[in-house]
């Protein structure tokens, strides 16, 4: 997956994923008409999803766990 992202970046010369979303948010702050809005909305959705989840859980929780996946495949850290 990582090599595919690097290859697409090399061929298309565009930032992809969260990194591309961050770049587009900064572009939107400086020049709103130049930004790709789907990536701005992608970052906004991630932040809003995190906020809703932390409110539903009763507070923030940081860690290396992935819920049921961590119980199935423990890291041993």
C-alpha positions in Angstrom: 0.0 0.0 0.0 2.8 2.4 0.9 4.6 1.8 -2.4 1.4 2.4 -4.3 0.9 5.8 -2.6 4.5 6.7 -3.4 4.1 5.6 -7.1 0.8 7.5 -7.4 2.5 10.6 -5.9 5.4 10.2 -8.4 3.1 9.8 -11.4 0.3 12.2 -10.5 2.4 14.7 -8.4 -0.4 15.0 -5.9 -0.5 14.5 -2.1 -2.7 11.6 -1.1 -4.6 10.6 2.0 -4.4 12.6 5.2 -1.3 14.4 4.1 -3.1 15.6 1.0 -6.0 16.7 3.1 -3.8 18.7 5.4 -2.2 20.4 2.4 -5.6 21.2 1.0 -6.8 22.6 4.3 -3.8 25.0 4.4 -4.5 25.9 0.8 -8.1 26.6 1.6 -7.1 28.9 4.5 -4.8 30.9 2.2 -6.7 30.7 -1.2 -10.2 29.1 -0.8 -10.8 28.9 -4.6 -7.7 26.8 -5.2 -8.4 24.0 -2.7 -9.8 20.6 -3.6 -12.9 20.7 -1.3 -13.3 16.9 -1.0 -10.0 16.6 0.8 -11.0 19.6 3.1 -14.2 17.8 3.9 -12.3 14.5 4.5 -10.2 16.2 7.2 -13.2 17.9 8.7 -15.0 14.5 8.8 -12.0 12.9 10.6 -12.0 15.7 13.2 -15.7 15.6 13.7 -15.7 11.8 13.9 -13.0 12.0 16.6 -15.0 14.6 18.5 -18.2 12.6 18.4 -16.5 9.4 19.5 -14.7 11.1 22.4 -18.0 12.6 23.5 -19.7 9.2 23.4 -16.9 7.5 25.3 -16.9 10.2 28.0 -13.5 11.6 27.3 -10.4 11.1 25.2 -8.4 7.9 25.4 -5.0 7.6 23.8 -3.1 4.4 23.3 -1.9 1.8 20.9 -5.1 -0.4 21.1 -7.5 -1.1 18.2 -10.3 -2.5 20.3 -11.2 -6.1 19.4 -8.3 -6.3 17.0 -5.9 -5.6 19.8 -7.4 -8.4 21.9 -7.1 -10.8 19.0 -3.6 -9.8 17.9 -1.8 -8.3 21.0 1.3 -6.2 20.3 3.1 -7.3 23.4 4.2 -3.7 24.2 
